[in-house]
Each structure stands twice: as structure tokens, then as C-alpha cells.
Amino acid sequence: MRHGLVAALVGIALMTSLSDARAQQDVKGCAAGSATMPPELLGWSSRRPIAASSDASGLRAATLVIGSAADATLKSTSEVRYVTRPEKPGGSVSYGGLFAFTVEQAGIYRVALGSGAWIDVLRGRTAVASTAHGHGPDCSGIRKMVDFPLTPGRYTLQIAANGEPKLSLMIARLP
């Protein structure tokens, strides 16, 4: 029984690695500039560096600009004190962090990620329910997109369970 469990876990890890490798290979096999991006995601190709905050007190230095992409440096999960516990916080070898952003106009906002990390958008300490999930355009490097209905105000983006300390991300307002 124990060997069966180990074999199943190894199989799951192998399938995940192969899936991640295929996704990376697809992007690497793409011609430069071959992705057809919707207008709201055009900023994805020019990212600025940003460091995630490990707690709410550092959010001012970790502020995202809507419509501008970022290459984020995340913290080890053990260093992060989330505002609200993520549904999938990740294990001891994962990475995460906190970012702030401000919404000026009500609408649907899309969070685009270069990985399959877990995300929460918070208004205060309350998670905003997402309305759609999907993948980015082929050859874009966007692996995951999640949409949220947001009203004007200040928000926190929580990233959890990322497998790497680096993450490309962007928040865009949909037309």
C-alpha cells in the first residue's frame, strides 16, 4: 500500500513537471512577437521589477500600476503573513507575497500571471469573488488569467503557492 501511494505521488509530480515543461517549451518555441494580445494586455511585454511585500505594512512599496506588467520577486511562504489566509497557501518550498493596487473606475479587472499560482484579491480583509478564469493568448507567456468585478478603492493582491521566487504579473481593466 505504501509503495502504491509513493508511486502515485511520483506519477502526479512527473505529470505536473511534464505539463510545466510543455508550457515552457510552447513559449520558447514561439517566434518573438508572435502572440496576438488583446489591447488591455499589451503592457505584458514590457515589465518593470517589483518586490512583493511579506506583510500588509510593506504594501506601499509593493504597489502595482493597472495596465503595467511587472516581474515580481516573491518571498518564501514561511516569510509571508497574509492579510487573509489563502485557500491554497502553498507548502514550505513555495513562494508568495502581497501587492497593493488602486482602482479608479468600476469594472472587470483581469489578473494575468506567468504561472499557475493561487491569487486572492482583497478589499480590506474580504476576498472578492472571481467571475472568470482562463489561459492567456498562445505564445504570450501568460499561463493564468482571473477576472474580478471591482469598484473604486484600494485592493490587495495576494500571491500564494508559486513554485518559483519570480513571477510575471499584470492587472488590466477589461473594456
C-alpha positions as CSV (number, residue, x, y, z in Angstrom):
1,M,0.0,0.0,0.0
2,R,2.8,2.4,0.9
3,H,4.6,1.7,-2.4
4,G,1.4,2.4,-4.3
5,L,1.0,5.8,-2.6
6,V,4.6,6.7,-3.4
7,A,4.2,5.6,-7.0
8,A,1.0,7.7,-7.3
9,L,2.7,10.8,-5.9
10,V,5.7,10.3,-8.2
11,G,3.3,10.0,-11.1
12,I,1.5,13.2,-10.2
13,A,4.8,15.1,-9.8
14,L,6.0,13.7,-13.2
15,M,2.8,14.7,-15.0
16,T,3.0,18.2,-13.4
17,S,6.6,18.6,-14.5
18,L,5.8,17.5,-18.0
19,S,2.9,19.8,-18.2
20,D,5.0,22.8,-17.0
21,A,7.8,21.8,-19.4
22,R,5.4,21.6,-22.3
23,A,4.0,25.1,-21.4
24,Q,7.6,26.5,-21.2
25,Q,8.5,24.8,-24.5
26,D,5.5,26.2,-26.2
27,V,6.5,29.7,-25.2
28,K,10.2,29.1,-26.1
29,G,9.1,27.6,-29.5
30,C,7.2,30.7,-30.4
31,A,8.6,33.4,-32.7
32,A,9.3,36.7,-30.9
33,G,6.2,38.9,-31.0
34,S,4.0,36.1,-32.4
35,A,1.4,36.3,-29.6
36,T,-1.8,38.1,-30.5
37,M,-2.6,40.2,-27.5
38,P,-5.8,42.0,-26.7
39,P,-5.4,45.7,-26.2
40,E,-5.8,45.6,-22.4
41,L,-2.8,43.2,-22.2
42,L,-0.4,45.0,-24.5
43,G,1.7,46.1,-21.5
44,W,2.6,42.5,-20.8
45,S,5.7,42.7,-23.0
46,S,7.4,45.5,-21.1
47,R,7.6,44.6,-17.4
48,R,9.2,46.5,-14.5
49,P,10.8,44.8,-11.5
50,I,8.9,44.9,-8.2
51,A,9.4,43.1,-4.9
52,A,6.5,41.6,-3.1
53,S,5.7,42.6,0.5
54,S,5.8,40.0,3.2
55,D,3.0,41.7,5.1
56,A,0.4,44.5,5.0
57,S,2.8,47.1,6.5
58,G,5.0,47.0,3.3
59,L,2.3,47.4,0.7
60,R,3.1,51.0,-0.1
61,A,6.5,49.8,-1.6
62,A,4.8,46.9,-3.5
63,T,2.2,48.9,-5.5
64,L,1.2,47.7,-8.9
65,V,0.0,50.0,-11.6
66,I,-3.1,48.9,-13.5
67,G,-2.2,48.2,-17.2
68,S,1.5,47.8,-16.5
69,A,3.1,44.4,-16.1
70,A,5.7,43.5,-13.5
71,D,8.4,41.0,-12.9
72,A,7.9,40.3,-9.2
73,T,10.3,38.8,-6.7
74,L,8.3,36.8,-4.2
75,K,9.1,35.8,-0.7
76,S,9.4,32.3,0.7
77,T,6.0,31.2,2.0
78,S,7.3,31.0,5.6
79,E,8.1,34.7,5.4
80,V,4.7,35.9,4.3
81,R,2.0,37.0,6.7
82,Y,-1.1,37.1,4.5
83,V,-3.9,39.5,5.3
84,T,-6.4,36.6,4.9
85,R,-5.3,33.0,4.8
86,P,-5.3,31.9,1.1
87,E,-7.4,28.9,0.2
88,K,-4.2,27.3,-1.2
89,P,-1.3,28.8,0.8
90,G,1.4,26.5,-0.7
91,G,4.0,24.5,1.2
92,S,7.3,25.3,2.7
93,V,9.1,25.3,-0.7
94,S,6.7,27.7,-2.4
95,Y,6.7,31.4,-2.8
96,G,4.2,34.3,-2.4
97,G,3.7,37.8,-1.4
98,L,1.4,40.8,-1.2
99,F,0.9,43.7,-3.6
100,A,-1.4,46.8,-3.5
101,F,-3.3,48.4,-6.3
102,T,-5.9,51.2,-6.7
103,V,-9.0,51.0,-8.8
104,E,-10.1,54.4,-10.1
105,Q,-13.1,53.2,-12.2
106,A,-15.6,50.4,-11.6
107,G,-15.4,47.5,-14.0
108,I,-14.0,44.0,-14.6
109,Y,-10.3,43.7,-13.9
110,R,-8.1,40.8,-15.1
111,V,-5.1,39.5,-13.1
112,A,-2.7,37.8,-15.5
113,L,0.1,35.6,-14.3
114,G,3.0,33.8,-15.9
115,S,2.4,30.8,-13.6
116,G,-0.5,28.9,-12.0
117,A,0.0,30.5,-8.6
118,W,-3.0,31.0,-6.3
119,I,-4.4,34.5,-6.2
120,D,-6.8,36.4,-4.0
121,V,-7.9,40.0,-4.5
122,L,-8.9,41.5,-1.2
123,R,-10.9,44.7,-0.3
124,G,-9.8,45.2,3.3
125,R,-9.8,41.7,4.7
126,T,-12.5,40.3,2.4
127,A,-11.8,38.3,-0.7
128,V,-13.5,39.5,-3.9
129,A,-15.2,36.6,-5.7
130,S,-13.8,36.0,-9.2
131,T,-16.1,35.8,-12.2
132,A,-14.0,34.1,-14.8
133,H,-10.8,32.0,-15.2
134,G,-8.8,31.2,-18.3
135,H,-5.4,31.0,-20.0
136,G,-3.5,33.7,-21.8
137,P,-3.1,34.0,-25.5
138,D,-0.9,31.4,-27.2
139,C,2.8,32.4,-27.1
140,S,2.2,35.2,-24.7
141,G,3.8,33.7,-21.6
142,I,0.5,34.3,-19.7
143,R,-0.4,31.0,-18.1
144,K,-3.4,32.1,-15.9
145,M,-6.0,34.9,-16.0
146,V,-8.7,35.5,-13.4
147,D,-11.3,38.3,-13.7
148,F,-12.8,40.3,-10.7
149,P,-15.6,42.9,-10.6
150,L,-14.1,45.8,-8.7
151,T,-15.3,49.2,-7.6
152,P,-13.1,52.2,-6.9
153,G,-10.8,51.8,-3.9
154,R,-7.6,50.2,-2.7
155,Y,-7.1,46.5,-3.0
156,T,-4.5,43.9,-2.0
157,L,-3.4,41.1,-4.4
158,Q,-2.2,38.1,-2.5
159,I,0.0,35.6,-4.4
160,A,0.4,32.1,-2.9
161,A,1.7,28.6,-3.8
162,N,4.1,29.8,-6.6
163,G,6.8,27.3,-7.4
164,E,9.5,29.9,-8.2
165,P,10.6,33.1,-6.5
166,K,10.0,35.1,-9.7
167,L,6.6,35.7,-11.3
168,S,5.4,37.9,-14.2
169,L,2.0,39.5,-13.4
170,M,-0.3,42.2,-14.6
171,I,-3.7,43.7,-13.6
172,A,-5.7,45.1,-16.5
173,R,-9.1,46.7,-16.8
174,L,-11.3,45.0,-19.4
175,P,-13.1,47.1,-22.0
